[in-house]
């Protein structure tokens, strides 16, 4: 699929790319909302331990959800990331995974540090908004 997103990082704001996001992203088309994805197995249980492994599986599950509706990572315009006991080390891990996934064309993102998530053992959850290109 073609990346139809327009990404703007205004010069009078800091460069957000080293932090794993873009300030503004928009695209023409139908908006698709994806629920928070986490490191779940086929039964909805946390499948792996460790923050980096959970980030990787969460993004893989997000890819699967996007694929189910005929979209890909290039269609994502916004992420919401929720991290248990957020710190700079976890931010670096997440940032590395996001840059691997999106390169320099990062979606907009809001990261929230939280005390806990829905299930015991969940360390990260990532939701997304994507845009299906206009015909």
Wavefront OBJ file of the C-alpha trace (Angstrom):
o trace
v 0.000 0.000 0.000
v 0.989 3.575 -0.577
v 1.810 5.752 2.416
v -0.729 8.566 1.980
v 0.017 10.241 5.306
v 1.192 13.823 5.499
v 3.581 14.299 8.414
v 4.412 17.741 9.769
v 6.922 18.579 12.478
v 6.783 22.386 12.762
v 10.180 24.065 12.939
v 9.110 26.102 15.968
v 8.476 22.905 17.992
v 11.127 20.401 19.100
v 12.044 17.544 16.756
v 9.910 14.676 18.099
v 11.418 11.911 15.953
v 14.192 11.024 18.436
v 11.383 10.438 20.943
v 9.477 8.085 18.623
v 6.650 10.204 17.235
v 5.595 13.027 14.905
v 3.671 16.145 15.981
v 1.036 16.122 13.227
v -0.156 13.366 10.900
v -3.167 13.424 8.616
v -4.453 11.470 5.648
v -7.548 11.512 3.433
v -9.938 8.579 3.754
v -11.942 6.492 6.218
v -10.824 6.490 9.864
v -10.253 3.073 11.464
v -9.937 2.761 15.261
v -7.936 -0.160 16.635
v -8.289 -1.317 20.225
v -5.276 -1.561 22.474
v -3.072 -4.479 21.526
v -0.870 -6.219 24.062
v 1.384 -9.252 24.195
v -1.528 -11.674 24.020
v -1.744 -15.241 22.847
v -4.736 -16.765 21.027
v -6.581 -17.062 24.367
v -6.039 -13.425 25.351
v -3.477 -14.241 28.018
v -0.127 -12.476 28.354
v 2.161 -14.669 26.264
v 5.638 -13.339 27.076
v 7.449 -11.699 29.957
v 9.809 -8.776 29.730
v 9.088 -5.312 28.423
v 10.938 -5.564 25.077
v 9.287 -8.893 24.231
v 5.879 -7.470 25.100
v 6.430 -4.403 22.914
v 7.424 -6.649 20.001
v 4.376 -8.912 20.363
v 2.046 -5.940 20.910
v 3.216 -4.423 17.622
v 2.878 -7.801 15.895
v -0.702 -8.051 17.170
v -1.335 -4.495 15.950
v 0.001 -5.549 12.529
v -2.397 -8.526 12.546
v -5.345 -6.266 13.386
v -4.392 -3.854 10.603
v -3.984 -6.715 8.124
v -7.453 -8.012 9.024
v -8.936 -4.806 7.583
v -6.579 -4.581 4.615
v -4.261 -1.969 6.118
v -0.634 -1.792 7.188
v 1.592 0.234 9.475
v 1.844 2.902 6.762
v -1.848 3.692 7.364
v -1.438 4.437 11.084
v -1.713 8.130 11.923
v -1.826 7.976 15.734
v -0.740 5.674 18.546
v -1.647 5.590 22.199
v 0.990 3.786 24.257
v 0.413 2.770 27.855
v 3.421 1.630 29.875
v 3.373 0.212 33.406
v 5.957 1.955 35.613
v 7.214 4.051 32.713
v 10.855 5.174 32.810
v 13.517 6.315 30.339
v 14.797 2.772 29.778
v 11.339 1.602 28.679
v 10.956 4.713 26.539
v 14.198 3.820 24.752
v 12.955 0.262 24.094
v 9.616 1.505 22.766
v 11.301 4.196 20.675
v 13.639 1.645 19.078
v 10.690 -0.606 18.171
v 8.674 2.286 16.751
v 11.597 3.539 14.675
v 12.177 -0.009 13.390
v 8.492 -0.238 12.425
v 7.955 3.253 10.961
v 11.443 4.591 10.238
v 11.402 8.378 9.952
v 7.654 8.484 9.116
v 6.453 8.069 12.683
v 2.778 8.405 13.622
v 1.596 10.944 16.173
v 1.707 9.388 19.637
v 0.683 9.986 23.205
v 2.483 7.890 25.798
v 0.953 7.414 29.221
v 2.702 5.925 32.221
v 0.215 3.852 34.200
v 0.220 1.927 37.465
v -1.374 -1.187 35.977
v -3.148 -2.507 32.893
v -6.097 -4.869 32.377
v -4.391 -8.197 33.114
v -1.690 -9.275 35.551
v 1.676 -9.282 33.831
v 0.743 -6.748 31.119
v 3.538 -4.194 30.829
v 2.475 -2.342 27.661
v -0.609 -1.763 25.524
v -0.721 0.088 22.199
v -3.844 1.360 20.478
v -3.982 3.033 17.074
v -5.949 5.141 14.674
v -5.423 4.362 10.991
v -6.852 5.804 7.792
v -8.077 3.710 4.889
v -7.072 5.652 1.747
v -9.822 7.344 -0.202
v -10.691 5.466 -3.418
l 1 2 3 4 5 6 7 8 9 10 11 12 13 14 15 16 17 18 19 20 21 22 23 24 25 26 27 28 29 30 31 32 33 34 35 36 37 38 39 40 41 42 43 44 45 46 47 48 49 50 51 52 53 54 55 56 57 58 59 60 61 62 63 64 65 66 67 68 69 70 71 72 73 74 75 76 77 78 79 80 81 82 83 84 85 86 87 88 89 90 91 92 93 94 95 96 97 98 99 100 101 102 103 104 105 106 107 108 109 110 111 112 113 114 115 116 117 118 119 120 121 122 123 124 125 126 127 128 129 130 131 132 133 134 135
